[in-house]
Amino acid sequence: MKNLPNTYCNSKQEYFPLFLSDCLDLMDPVLTFDRLIGGIDLNKYLTDIPEYTTGRRRYNPVNMLKTVLFGFMTSGYCSLRKLEDNCKVNIRFIYLMDYRTPSYRTFGYFINKILKDKIENIFNDINHAIFNEEHVDLQHLYIDGSKFEANANKYTWVWKKATEKFRYKLYEKITAEIEEINAEIAWSGVQITTNTEYVPDYLNEIVEQLVLLWELDTSTFV
């Protein structure tokens, strides 16, 4: 009997399981992810899959690839056993795998044999899809010198305490310098006020005063 070629289609285009439709919000990340990845031609990365002949029908490789990518996207690093477990109990992974539950060995074979040497190209295609979807401007590069933790929230800052300590030490040095200047210009009757903190505008005013005193001092010797 002649074997018919495998035709993988996206069954979710025809129906959406009632259970998942009740549990997944329309703005759920997995739906956005599935829509974005669905716009990429993933089949070109799945050409090394051995031909199906006998035994159990293979898992949909497109669903497998989506599940692997989503697993690493949500966890940063996702173990094979965690992928297997998610396909059994996590409705997002159940949605991506269409109720199929590959074992961790199947995921390991798929990653090591099918996706080997293709990860970088897949990454580039996903980036291009995101750039096109979000209209990202690639002509400008913005650099920020702040140091934040890898898994930070908006209130965490790695070097905050060290920065504050350095700032107050700098204020103390400025105060010491101003006191020395006051001793040097005592002849003029001008005394610069010291503070616990300083702003650039105030420092500029001090410099302007010192320039005027220097001009006055030099003019007396002319």
N, C-alpha and C positions, 0 to 999 in steps of 0.2 A: 504494500500500500504506500503510495507516494505521500511523503510528509508535506503538509501545507506550511508555507512560510509564516513566521510569527509576525503579527501585526499588533503593535502596541498603540493603544489609543488612550486618551484621557477620559476615563469613564465619568469623571466628575463634571464633564461638560453636559452630560445627559441627565444626571440626577444628583441630588445632594441628600445624603442620608438624613432622615428625620431627627435621629438622636443628635447628630453633630450640628444640624441647623439650629437646634434648640440650645445647644451649649456654647457654640462659637459666636462671638459677637461679629457684626459686619466689619468692624474695625480691628479685628484680631490680627496680630502680626503674621500668623501663618497664612491668612488669606492674601495679605499684601505680598508676602514672600512668594506664594504660589503663582500669583498673577505676574510678578516681575520675572521670575525664573521661567514661567511659561512662554515669555517672549523671546527666550534664547534658544537657539537650535542646539539642544543637548545631545541629539542623536549622533552628531559627528564625533563625540567623545566615547561612544558606546559601540564602536565598530569591532572591538576585539572580543566581543562576547561569543563563546563557542556556540555552534549551531545546535539548536534543540532537536534531539532525535527521539529518545525514549525517556521513560520515567516521568516524574512530576514536572508540570509546566513551570518554567522559570518565573521568578518574580519580575515585575515590570522594571526594567533597568532605569527608566526615567524617574519613576517613583523612588527607587533606591537612591539615585543621585540626589534628588531633592531632599530626601530624609537625612542623608549624611550631611549635606550642606546646612540644613536647618538645625541639626543637632549640634554641629560645631559653632553655628552662629549664636545659638541661645546659651550655650554653656562655655564657650571659649575653647574647652577641650572636652570631648565627650567620648567615654570609653565604649568599646564594642558591646559590652554587656549592658551598659546604660542605654544604648540605642535599641537593643533588643527589648529591654524592659519598657522603654517609652512606647514602642509600637504595640505593647499589650495594654498599657494603662493610661497613656497620655493621649487625649482626644486630638491634639494637634498632629501628633505623629500617626495616629490611626487614620486621620483624614489624608495625610500625605501618602501613606502606604495603602489606602483604600481597603482597610480591614485586614491586610495581610501582615503576618508577623515573622519576618526573617530572623534566623538565629544569629548570634554574635559571630559564629564561624562564617555565615553567609556574608555578613557585612565585612568581615576581615578579608575574605576572598575578593569581594567586590572592590574594596579600597586598594588592596595590594596588587591585584592582577589587572583589573579593568581601568582603574583611575591612575595607575602608576604613570609618572612622567606627563600627566595631563592637568595636574592641579593648577599650575601657573597659568595655562591658557584659559582654564575655566574661571580663575580669579580675574583675569583681564576682561573676559567677556561680561562677567557680572558687573565689574566696575564701569564698563562702557554703557551697560544697560541702565545703571543707576545715574550716570552722568546725563544720559539722554532723557531719562524720566524726570529728573529733578532740575534739568537745565543748569548743570554745574558749569561755572566759568573756569576754564582751564588755562586762561591766559594770565591769571594773576596768582601769585603765591603770597599768602599771609603768614607771617612768622610772629609768634608770641613767645616771649622769653620766660613766662611764668612756668613753674614746675608743679605739675599735678600728678597725683597717684593714677596708676593705670585703671583702677576700678573706683574712681573718686566720685563723690557727689559734689555739689556746687559749694559746699561749705568746708571742704578739706583742702589743705595746702601744705605741701611737704615741708617747705622751708619757712613757714610763717614765723615760728618762734625765733629762729636764727636771724631772720630779717629784722624783726622788731628789736632784738638785742643789739644788732649792728647799728640800727637807726639811733637808738638812745646813746650808744657810745659815741656816735658821730656828733650828736647834740652836745655832749660833754666836751668833746674836742673843740667845737666851735666856741663854746663858752670860755674855755681856757684861752683860745686865741684872742677873743674879744677883750678879756681881762689884760692880756699882755699889750694889746693895742691901746687900751685906755691908759696904761702906765706910760706908754711912749708919747701919747698926745695930751698928757696932763697939762702941758704948758698952754694949750689952747683953751682950756676950760670946758672942752667938749667931752662928754662921757657917753659912750654907747651902752644902751640898756641891754642887759643879758636876760635870756629867758630859758625856760626848760625845754622848749621846742622852737624850731625855726622854720620859716617858710621861705622859698626863693625870693619873693618880693622884698621881704625884710632884709635879706642878705644883700640884695642889689642896692637898697637904700644905704646900707652901711658903706658899701664900696663907693657910692657917689659922694658920701660925706668925706671919706678918706681922700678921694681925688681932689675935692675942694680944699681940704686942709693941706694937702701936698703942694697944690698950686700956690696957696697962701704962704706956706713956709719957704718955698723956693723963690718967691717974689721978693721976700725980705732981704735976700742976699744979692739981688740984682742991683 
